[in-house]
Amino acid sequence: NSMITAYAQLGFLDTAREFLDKMPQRDLVSWNSLLAAFARQGQMENAMWLFDQIPDPSVASWNALILAFSHGGCVDHADQAFLSMPGRNIVSWTTMITAFASAGQVETAADMFLRMPAQDLVSWNSIFQAYAGIGDFDRASAVFHSMPERSTRAPTVCWNMMLAALAERGDMHIAKDLFDEMRDRNIVSDAAAANAMIVASAANGHLDTAERLFSGLQFRHDLTSWNAMIEGYARNGRVDLCVSALRAMELEGWSPSGASYLSALAAFAHAGLVEEAAQCVASMQGDGGIQASLEHFNRYVDVLARAGRAEEAMELAATMPFVADEV
């Protein structure tokens, strides 16, 4: 059993199946280990074949079959298996909630959540992510604030998704309150929450807040936080700070991404700095090793056009290796 489980978890399913075939006696642990692996890999046909070989499938066997159907995109088959189960546990219900949500049937998932005999944190998280996944953050928020153990045990991803949603919608005061609550409860365990606030603050023109959060990060700055600051400076016309951040980013050991250079070009466009924009593109394709995309070309065309160099802009638009967009 231990060998089957080990090979299955490592993804060596053919080897795990060979071990199972050679076993003189098999128990539910060995059957279910391989069945669950087939399910996780989305190997629906293999999962169905193996399930049919099990003499007396357990609830875990049925749950794995439902998961296989779900990953295979056959939610109707998953539902039929669920309804055929001789007995169900909370995992069965939660797996079906996730299956319906993944298939875009969020209302059906919500109905199933309400019909559950009992809910646990995993099922609450599943329905929260179902609503968040379709952008219905009003209902996602209602679910989030209804979680019985939200204050102590709600997954960090739920807090981060709520924070990102509030920030994206521009609800900065509520986002700030939620972020402060996360810090008070020691829930900010990774850079995702801080980055969400930095991105939102910078995008909404609150550069002081973004800078304060950026400087006070308990984690090492990453590409997301650097790009958030660079884009924030660009959006607000702070060319000097945008360029300084781009250089500081490199000094800290981060290579600017295509998005980093795109933000810098936006800043140069607003300021009409043609030579600086040209140097930026040259640096990106030279030292940066990044091939200019259509967006980069369009942004550079915009720089030329805003600087009154329409003829050069039209020539570049006509000769670039992409179909030009309207700029």
C-alpha positions as CSV (number, residue, x, y, z in Angstrom):
1,N,0.0,0.0,0.0
2,S,2.8,2.4,0.9
3,M,4.5,1.9,-2.5
4,I,1.2,2.4,-4.4
5,T,0.4,5.6,-2.4
6,A,3.9,6.9,-2.9
7,Y,4.0,6.3,-6.7
8,A,0.5,7.7,-7.1
9,Q,1.2,10.9,-5.2
10,L,4.3,11.4,-7.3
11,G,2.3,11.0,-10.5
12,F,3.8,7.7,-11.6
13,L,0.4,6.2,-12.1
14,D,1.5,3.4,-14.5
15,T,4.0,2.1,-11.9
16,A,1.4,2.4,-9.1
17,R,-1.1,0.4,-11.2
18,E,1.6,-2.3,-11.8
19,F,2.1,-2.6,-8.1
20,L,-1.7,-2.9,-7.6
21,D,-2.0,-5.5,-10.3
22,K,0.7,-7.6,-8.7
23,M,-0.8,-7.5,-5.2
24,P,-2.2,-10.9,-4.2
25,Q,-4.7,-9.2,-1.9
26,R,-5.9,-5.7,-2.2
27,D,-7.8,-3.5,0.3
28,L,-9.6,-0.2,0.1
29,V,-6.5,1.7,0.9
30,S,-4.7,0.4,-2.2
31,W,-7.7,0.8,-4.4
32,N,-8.5,4.3,-3.2
33,S,-4.9,5.6,-3.4
34,L,-4.7,4.9,-7.1
35,L,-8.3,6.0,-7.7
36,A,-7.7,9.3,-6.0
37,A,-4.5,9.8,-8.1
38,F,-6.5,9.1,-11.3
39,A,-9.1,11.6,-10.2
40,R,-6.5,14.4,-9.4
41,Q,-4.9,13.9,-12.8
42,G,-8.3,14.1,-14.6
43,Q,-8.0,10.6,-16.0
44,M,-11.7,10.0,-16.0
45,E,-11.8,6.7,-18.0
46,N,-9.1,5.1,-15.9
47,A,-10.9,6.2,-12.7
48,M,-14.2,4.7,-14.0
49,W,-12.5,1.5,-14.9
50,L,-10.7,1.2,-11.5
51,F,-13.9,2.1,-9.6
52,D,-15.7,-0.8,-11.3
53,Q,-13.0,-3.2,-10.1
54,I,-13.5,-2.3,-6.4
55,P,-15.5,-5.0,-4.7
56,D,-17.2,-2.8,-2.2
57,P,-16.5,1.0,-2.9
58,S,-16.3,3.2,0.2
59,V,-17.5,6.8,0.5
60,A,-13.9,7.8,-0.3
61,S,-14.1,5.7,-3.5
62,W,-17.3,7.5,-4.6
63,N,-15.8,10.9,-3.7
64,A,-12.7,10.1,-5.9
65,L,-15.0,9.1,-8.8
66,I,-17.0,12.4,-8.4
67,L,-13.7,14.3,-8.5
68,A,-12.6,12.5,-11.6
69,F,-15.8,13.4,-13.4
70,S,-15.5,17.0,-12.2
71,H,-11.9,17.3,-13.5
72,G,-13.0,15.7,-16.7
73,G,-15.6,18.3,-17.2
74,C,-18.5,15.9,-16.8
75,V,-20.5,17.5,-14.1
76,D,-23.7,15.6,-15.0
77,H,-21.9,12.3,-14.5
78,A,-20.5,13.7,-11.2
79,D,-24.1,14.5,-10.1
80,Q,-25.4,11.1,-11.1
81,A,-22.6,9.5,-9.1
82,F,-23.4,11.7,-6.1
83,L,-27.1,10.8,-6.3
84,S,-26.2,7.1,-6.6
85,M,-24.0,7.0,-3.4
86,P,-25.3,4.7,-0.7
87,G,-24.0,7.2,1.9
88,R,-22.4,10.7,1.7
89,N,-20.1,12.7,3.9
90,I,-19.2,16.4,4.0
91,V,-16.4,15.8,1.4
92,S,-19.0,14.4,-1.0
93,W,-21.1,17.5,-0.8
94,T,-18.2,19.9,-1.0
95,T,-16.7,18.1,-4.0
96,M,-20.1,18.5,-5.8
97,I,-20.2,22.2,-4.8
98,T,-16.8,22.7,-6.4
99,A,-17.8,20.6,-9.4
100,F,-20.9,22.7,-10.1
101,A,-18.9,26.0,-9.5
102,S,-16.2,24.9,-11.9
103,A,-18.8,24.1,-14.6
104,G,-20.2,27.7,-14.2
105,Q,-23.3,26.4,-12.4
106,V,-22.9,28.7,-9.4
107,E,-26.6,28.9,-8.5
108,T,-26.7,25.0,-8.4
109,A,-23.6,25.0,-6.2
110,A,-25.2,27.6,-3.9
111,D,-28.3,25.5,-3.6
112,M,-26.3,22.4,-2.8
113,F,-24.4,24.4,-0.1
114,L,-27.7,25.3,1.5
115,R,-28.9,21.7,1.4
116,M,-25.9,20.3,3.1
117,P,-26.7,18.6,6.4
118,A,-23.7,20.5,7.9
119,Q,-21.1,22.9,6.6
120,D,-17.4,23.1,7.5
121,L,-14.7,25.6,6.7
122,V,-13.8,23.9,3.4
123,S,-17.4,24.1,2.1
124,W,-17.7,27.7,3.2
125,N,-14.5,28.4,1.3
126,S,-15.8,26.5,-1.8
127,I,-18.9,28.6,-2.1
128,F,-17.0,31.8,-1.4
129,Q,-14.6,31.1,-4.2
130,A,-17.5,30.1,-6.5
131,Y,-19.0,33.6,-6.2
132,A,-15.6,35.3,-6.3
133,G,-14.7,33.3,-9.4
134,I,-17.6,34.9,-11.4
135,G,-17.0,38.4,-10.0
136,D,-20.1,38.4,-7.8
137,F,-18.2,40.0,-4.9
138,D,-21.4,41.2,-3.2
139,R,-22.5,37.6,-2.5
140,A,-18.9,36.6,-2.0
141,S,-18.6,39.3,0.7
142,A,-21.9,38.1,2.3
143,V,-20.5,34.5,2.5
144,F,-17.1,35.8,3.8
145,H,-18.7,37.7,6.6
146,S,-21.0,34.8,7.5
147,M,-18.2,32.2,7.9
148,P,-18.6,31.0,11.5
149,E,-14.8,30.8,12.0
150,R,-13.8,33.6,9.7
151,S,-11.8,35.5,12.3
152,T,-9.5,32.6,13.2
153,R,-9.5,29.9,10.6
154,A,-10.7,31.3,7.2
155,P,-8.1,30.4,4.6
156,T,-5.7,33.3,3.8
157,V,-6.7,33.0,0.2
158,C,-10.3,34.2,1.2
159,W,-9.0,37.2,3.0
160,N,-6.7,38.0,0.1
161,M,-9.4,37.6,-2.5
162,M,-11.8,39.9,-0.6
163,L,-9.0,42.5,-0.2
164,A,-8.1,42.4,-3.9
165,A,-11.8,42.7,-4.9
166,L,-12.4,45.7,-2.6
167,A,-9.2,47.3,-3.8
168,E,-10.0,46.7,-7.5
169,R,-13.5,48.3,-7.0
170,G,-11.9,51.3,-5.4
171,D,-13.4,50.7,-2.0
172,M,-10.2,51.8,-0.4
173,H,-11.5,52.6,3.1
174,I,-13.1,49.2,3.4
175,A,-10.1,47.6,1.9
176,K,-7.8,49.4,4.4
177,D,-10.0,48.3,7.3
178,L,-9.9,44.7,6.2
179,F,-6.1,44.9,5.7
180,D,-5.7,46.4,9.2
181,E,-7.9,43.6,10.6
182,M,-5.7,41.0,8.8
183,R,-2.6,42.5,10.4
184,D,-4.2,42.6,13.9
185,R,-5.1,38.9,13.6
186,N,-1.7,38.0,12.1
187,I,-3.4,36.8,8.9
188,V,-1.0,38.6,6.6
189,S,1.2,35.5,6.2
190,D,2.4,36.2,2.7
191,A,3.0,39.1,0.3
192,A,-0.3,38.7,-1.6
193,A,-2.4,40.9,0.8
194,A,0.3,43.6,1.0
195,N,0.7,43.6,-2.8
196,A,-3.0,43.9,-3.3
197,M,-3.1,47.0,-1.2
198,I,0.0,48.4,-2.9
199,V,-1.5,47.8,-6.3
200,A,-4.9,49.3,-5.3
201,S,-3.4,52.3,-3.5
202,A,-1.1,53.2,-6.4
203,A,-3.8,52.7,-9.0
204,N,-6.2,55.0,-7.1
205,G,-3.6,57.7,-6.8
206,H,-2.8,57.1,-3.1
207,L,1.0,57.1,-3.7
208,D,1.8,58.0,-0.1
209,T,-0.1,55.0,1.2
210,A,1.4,52.7,-1.5
211,E,5.0,53.9,-0.7
212,R,4.4,53.4,3.1
213,L,3.1,49.9,2.5
214,F,5.9,49.1,0.0
215,S,8.6,50.4,2.5
216,G,7.0,48.6,5.4
217,L,6.7,45.2,3.7
218,Q,7.7,42.4,6.1
219,F,8.6,40.3,3.0
220,R,11.2,40.9,0.3
221,H,9.9,43.0,-2.5
222,D,8.8,40.9,-5.4
223,L,8.0,41.6,-9.1
224,T,4.4,42.4,-8.3
225,S,5.1,45.0,-5.6
226,W,7.8,46.6,-7.8
227,N,5.5,46.7,-10.8
228,A,2.7,48.2,-8.7
229,M,4.9,51.1,-7.7
230,I,6.3,51.6,-11.2
231,E,2.8,51.6,-12.7
232,G,1.5,53.9,-9.9
233,Y,4.2,56.5,-10.5
234,A,3.5,56.2,-14.3
235,R,-0.3,56.7,-13.8
236,N,0.3,59.8,-11.7
237,G,2.9,61.4,-14.0
238,R,5.8,60.9,-11.7
239,V,8.4,60.1,-14.4
240,D,11.4,60.7,-12.0
241,L,10.1,58.3,-9.4
242,C,9.1,55.8,-12.1
243,V,12.6,55.7,-13.5
244,S,14.1,55.6,-10.0
245,A,12.0,52.6,-9.1
246,L,13.0,50.8,-12.3
247,R,16.6,51.3,-11.4
248,A,16.2,50.4,-7.7
249,M,14.4,47.2,-8.7
250,E,17.4,46.1,-10.7
251,L,19.8,47.0,-7.8
252,E,17.7,44.8,-5.6
253,G,18.3,41.9,-8.0
254,W,15.0,41.9,-9.9
255,S,14.9,42.0,-13.6
256,P,12.2,44.3,-14.9
257,S,9.4,42.5,-16.8
258,G,7.6,43.5,-19.9
259,A,5.0,45.2,-17.7
260,S,7.7,47.2,-15.9
261,Y,8.9,48.7,-19.2
262,L,5.3,49.2,-20.4
263,S,4.6,51.4,-17.4
264,A,7.8,53.3,-17.9
265,L,6.9,54.0,-21.5
266,A,3.5,55.3,-20.4
267,A,5.3,57.7,-18.1
268,F,7.5,58.9,-20.9
269,A,4.5,59.3,-23.2
270,H,2.7,61.5,-20.8
271,A,5.8,63.6,-20.4
272,G,6.7,63.7,-24.1
273,L,10.2,62.2,-23.4
274,V,11.1,60.6,-26.7
275,E,14.8,60.0,-26.2
276,E,14.2,58.5,-22.8
277,A,11.5,56.2,-24.3
278,A,13.9,55.1,-27.0
279,Q,16.6,54.3,-24.4
280,C,14.0,52.3,-22.5
281,V,13.1,50.2,-25.5
282,A,16.8,49.6,-26.3
283,S,17.5,48.6,-22.7
284,M,14.5,46.3,-22.6
285,Q,15.6,44.5,-25.8
286,G,19.3,44.6,-25.0
287,D,20.2,44.1,-21.3
288,G,16.7,43.1,-20.4
289,G,16.5,40.4,-23.1
290,I,12.8,41.1,-23.6
291,Q,11.3,41.1,-27.1
292,A,9.1,44.1,-27.6
293,S,5.4,43.2,-27.9
294,L,2.6,44.9,-29.8
295,E,1.8,46.8,-26.6
296,H,5.3,48.1,-26.3
297,F,5.3,49.2,-30.0
298,N,1.9,50.9,-29.6
299,R,3.1,52.7,-26.4
300,Y,6.3,53.9,-28.2
301,V,4.1,55.1,-31.2
302,D,2.1,57.0,-28.6
303,V,5.2,58.6,-27.2
304,L,6.1,59.9,-30.7
305,A,2.6,61.1,-31.5
306,R,2.2,63.0,-28.2
307,A,5.6,64.7,-28.8
308,G,4.3,66.0,-32.1
309,R,6.5,63.6,-34.2
310,A,3.5,62.3,-36.2
311,E,5.6,61.3,-39.3
312,E,7.9,59.1,-37.2
313,A,4.9,57.6,-35.4
314,M,3.2,56.7,-38.6
315,E,6.5,55.2,-40.0
316,L,7.0,53.1,-36.9
317,A,3.4,51.9,-37.0
318,A,3.8,50.9,-40.6
319,T,7.0,49.0,-40.2
320,M,6.6,47.3,-36.8
321,P,6.3,43.5,-37.0
322,F,2.7,43.5,-35.8
323,V,-0.7,44.7,-37.2
324,A,-1.0,48.2,-35.7
325,D,-3.8,49.1,-33.4
326,E,-5.4,52.5,-33.3
327,V,-3.3,54.7,-31.0
